């Protein structure tokens, strides 16, 4: 007999734990502005991630590294004003938490106070343990992030699949257990073997969210620009495009330009 799915008027960190227990998959998407967040929230996405991927999608940088704390707060504030249901998680940007736990706490507090966000996300395990502890002790919910960690791209030198080797897979498992023990409410697993995702997810009581990590994570996340086909150069195996807005928007804009040039826009019905 199937268990009836619980309807959440407002998704919280507690809700995500309940979803894992009930076997209900968690949906998560990025958003960086009011208009997009309003659409995503109305579609009943469970978690909205204000990701440092805004550095790539919104600002055109090659990596996530250049985006600043002030810019993340700006994007998060815009998203929060649009959201009624989803849990909003905000990435702590590169340089705002890695070296100093006190700085990590100050950064997390600024995000929570100035944007109204519900939680923060940090990349890493053992190496950021003290930062995670300090933020959690202040009562701020923390989502972890293991596997491919884009803020460490220059350390890895590539965006290839992580934790294929036994030693790295064992470290990832240790880090996942540590983050759970510290009090993180969820962990993103990025671009790791599906079998490892299955193993980690089965060992943890907190939910895992996968991206390029197979179907056995407790939820999935994608970048909204990739899902909608607004980007077209990025084509990893894990990405499923649900629209092709790059071509559709380009065609629509082309028609507008043609109508303006032909003096067809505006017509008599489109003026006062």
Secondary structure, DSSP 8 states (H G I E B T S, - for coil): --------SS--HHHHHHHHHHT--EEEEE--SHHHHHHHHHTT-SEEEE-TTHHHHTT--SSSTT--HHHHHHHHHHHHTT-SSSEEEEE--TTSSSS-HHHHHHHHHHHHHHH--SEEE--BSGGGHHHHHHHHHTT--EEEEEES-GGGHHHH-S-S-B--SHHHHHHHHHHHHHHHHHT-SEEEEESB-HHHHHHHHHH-SSEEEEESS-TTSSEEEE-HHHHTTS--S---TT---S--HHHHHHHHHHHHHHHHHTT-SS-GGG--
